[in-house]
Amino acid sequence: MAITGRFALAAALVCGAAGGLAGQSATPPGEWTSMFDGKSLQGWKETPFRGRGEVHVKDGMIVIGKGHMTGITWTGEFPRSGFEIRFEAARLEGSDFFAGITFPVGDSFCSWINGGWGGSMVGLSSLDGDDASENDTSTVRDFVKGRWYAFRLAVTESRIRGWIDGELVIDADITGRQVGLRPGEIDLCTPLGFASYSTVAGLRKVEYRRLAPEARQ
């Protein structure tokens, strides 16, 4: 896979380094591991975006406040490929992306944008240098303010798939394609992070699992 560094400003961010929830690295393939205890930001840090809003925990959810771009970065270990991550998110205020996740793809990174470009754009940023609004993963979907949506993302060496409420909306063969981030602050959230843009977002039930070898197709 060729690698570049490019991403869409409508992105959410997930970032990681070291440390995190106890017992995480020992979890066998196929078993889901929680990344949010429902009470604190344990395992996460605020992404240092300029002009960011406030991040806090309330009523069992992480509230990502309204700012130019606001997000959280994972500080624990996380696989580079062969994984799934699932979470629930809601747009609480505003009209732009509320469920942006930045994630590792082998030696590079990518972002899955949900609700960007004025509220309805869904897609990956970036593929072959094109943002979510420009490449073949781009699609439009209405998101109701205040409603919770279930997201699931699966990443292997050759494919990126994404589901919303159980419906497959992203199915990208990345063999031989350039996968990367748009230059700018989004790289602050690598390797894993969530973000919102000028929007208040709620985030809960964040979990991940490593895929068994036979599932990494």
NORUR-V579792 format. One record per residue. N is the residue number from 1. RES is the residue in three letters. PSI is psi in whole degrees, -180 to 180 (* if undefined). OMEGA is omega in radians with two decimals (NA if undefined). Layout:
((N	RES	PSI	OMEGA) (N	RES	PSI	OMEGA))
This chain:
((1	MET	130	3.06) (2	ALA	150	-3.07) (3	ILE	137	2.98) (4	THR	-176	3.06) (5	GLY	97	-3.14) (6	ARG	143	-3.10) (7	PHE	157	3.14) (8	ALA	141	-3.11) (9	LEU	-15	3.05) (10	ALA	67	-3.07) (11	ALA	161	3.05) (12	ALA	160	-3.01) (13	LEU	138	3.00) (14	VAL	131	-3.07) (15	CYS	153	-3.13) (16	GLY	158	3.08) (17	ALA	-99	-3.13) (18	ALA	158	-3.06) (19	GLY	-174	3.10) (20	GLY	-162	-3.05) (21	LEU	142	-3.06) (22	ALA	140	3.06) (23	GLY	2	-3.03) (24	GLN	-48	-3.03) (25	SER	-19	-3.10) (26	ALA	-6	-3.09) (27	THR	128	-3.11) (28	PRO	157	3.09) (29	PRO	141	3.09) (30	GLY	-15	-3.11) (31	GLU	128	-3.11) (32	TRP	139	3.11) (33	THR	128	3.13) (34	SER	141	3.08) (35	MET	6	3.14) (36	PHE	124	-3.08) (37	ASP	-1	3.11) (38	GLY	-3	-3.06) (39	LYS	-22	-3.03) (40	SER	176	3.08) (41	LEU	25	3.11) (42	GLN	128	-3.13) (43	GLY	-8	-3.10) (44	TRP	159	2.97) (45	LYS	156	3.06) (46	GLU	134	3.09) (47	THR	131	-3.02) (48	PRO	55	3.05) (49	PHE	146	3.01) (50	ARG	139	3.12) (51	GLY	25	-3.10) (52	ARG	159	3.05) (53	GLY	-172	-3.11) (54	GLU	145	3.04) (55	VAL	130	3.09) (56	HIS	169	3.12) (57	VAL	132	-3.12) (58	LYS	133	3.04) (59	ASP	42	3.06) (60	GLY	15	3.12) (61	MET	156	2.98) (62	ILE	123	3.11) (63	VAL	116	3.11) (64	ILE	109	-2.96) (65	GLY	169	-3.10) (66	LYS	122	3.08) (67	GLY	-173	3.04) (68	HIS	-55	2.92) (69	MET	136	-3.08) (70	THR	141	-3.12) (71	GLY	178	3.08) (72	ILE	149	-3.10) (73	THR	134	3.11) (74	TRP	134	-3.09) (75	THR	3	-3.13) (76	GLY	-177	3.08) (77	GLU	150	3.12) (78	PHE	139	-3.11) (79	PRO	153	3.12) (80	ARG	-25	-3.13) (81	SER	173	3.12) (82	GLY	49	-3.11) (83	PHE	163	2.94) (84	GLU	145	3.02) (85	ILE	138	3.13) (86	ARG	153	-3.09) (87	PHE	166	3.00) (88	GLU	141	-3.12) (89	ALA	152	3.11) (90	ALA	143	2.99) (91	ARG	114	-3.08) (92	LEU	-36	3.06) (93	GLU	156	3.09) (94	GLY	-174	-3.02) (95	SER	23	3.10) (96	ASP	-161	-3.00) (97	PHE	137	-3.07) (98	PHE	-15	-3.08) (99	ALA	67	3.11) (100	GLY	129	3.11) (101	ILE	130	3.07) (102	THR	136	-2.95) (103	PHE	158	3.12) (104	PRO	147	3.03) (105	VAL	88	-3.06) (106	GLY	-122	-3.14) (107	ASP	2	-3.12) (108	SER	-167	-3.13) (109	PHE	161	3.13) (110	CYS	166	3.08) (111	SER	140	3.04) (112	TRP	114	-3.09) (113	ILE	133	3.11) (114	ASN	115	3.13) (115	GLY	23	-3.12) (116	GLY	-179	3.09) (117	TRP	53	3.08) (118	GLY	0	2.99) (119	GLY	-18	-2.99) (120	SER	-7	-3.06) (121	MET	136	3.08) (122	VAL	135	3.10) (123	GLY	177	-3.13) (124	LEU	140	3.04) (125	SER	117	0.04) (126	SER	158	3.04) (127	LEU	127	-3.13) (128	ASP	33	3.11) (129	GLY	1	-3.11) (130	ASP	136	3.14) (131	ASP	177	-3.07) (132	ALA	-28	-3.13) (133	SER	-7	-2.99) (134	GLU	-20	-3.05) (135	ASN	-179	-3.01) (136	ASP	2	3.03) (137	THR	-4	-3.06) (138	SER	131	3.06) (139	THR	165	-3.11) (140	VAL	137	-3.12) (141	ARG	136	3.10) (142	ASP	135	3.07) (143	PHE	123	-3.11) (144	VAL	128	-3.13) (145	LYS	132	3.11) (146	GLY	-9	-3.14) (147	ARG	141	3.10) (148	TRP	136	3.10) (149	TYR	143	3.12) (150	ALA	124	-3.13) (151	PHE	143	3.03) (152	ARG	134	-3.10) (153	LEU	132	3.10) (154	ALA	130	-3.09) (155	VAL	124	3.02) (156	THR	-178	-3.14) (157	GLU	-27	-3.03) (158	SER	-6	-2.99) (159	ARG	147	2.97) (160	ILE	124	3.12) (161	ARG	145	3.11) (162	GLY	138	3.14) (163	TRP	144	2.99) (164	ILE	120	-3.09) (165	ASP	40	3.08) (166	GLY	-5	3.14) (167	GLU	128	3.11) (168	LEU	117	-3.11) (169	VAL	-19	3.09) (170	ILE	128	3.05) (171	ASP	83	-2.99) (172	ALA	120	2.97) (173	ASP	116	-3.06) (174	ILE	11	3.12) (175	THR	122	3.12) (176	GLY	5	-3.12) (177	ARG	157	3.07) (178	GLN	121	3.12) (179	VAL	128	-3.10) (180	GLY	-175	-3.14) (181	LEU	150	3.02) (182	ARG	137	3.11) (183	PRO	143	3.14) (184	GLY	-162	-3.02) (185	GLU	-17	-3.07) (186	ILE	-25	3.13) (187	ASP	-9	3.05) (188	LEU	-19	-3.07) (189	CYS	2	3.11) (190	THR	146	0.11) (191	PRO	-13	-3.09) (192	LEU	133	3.11) (193	GLY	165	3.08) (194	PHE	150	3.12) (195	ALA	159	2.98) (196	SER	159	-3.12) (197	TYR	114	3.11) (198	SER	35	-3.01) (199	THR	143	3.02) (200	VAL	127	-3.09) (201	ALA	148	2.99) (202	GLY	141	-3.10) (203	LEU	134	3.14) (204	ARG	171	3.05) (205	LYS	48	-3.13) (206	VAL	123	-3.13) (207	GLU	156	3.04) (208	TYR	162	3.02) (209	ARG	150	3.01) (210	ARG	139	-3.13) (211	LEU	142	3.03) (212	ALA	153	-3.09) (213	PRO	-39	-3.09) (214	GLU	-16	-3.14) (215	ALA	-2	-3.06) (216	ARG	52	-3.14) (217	GLN	*	NA))
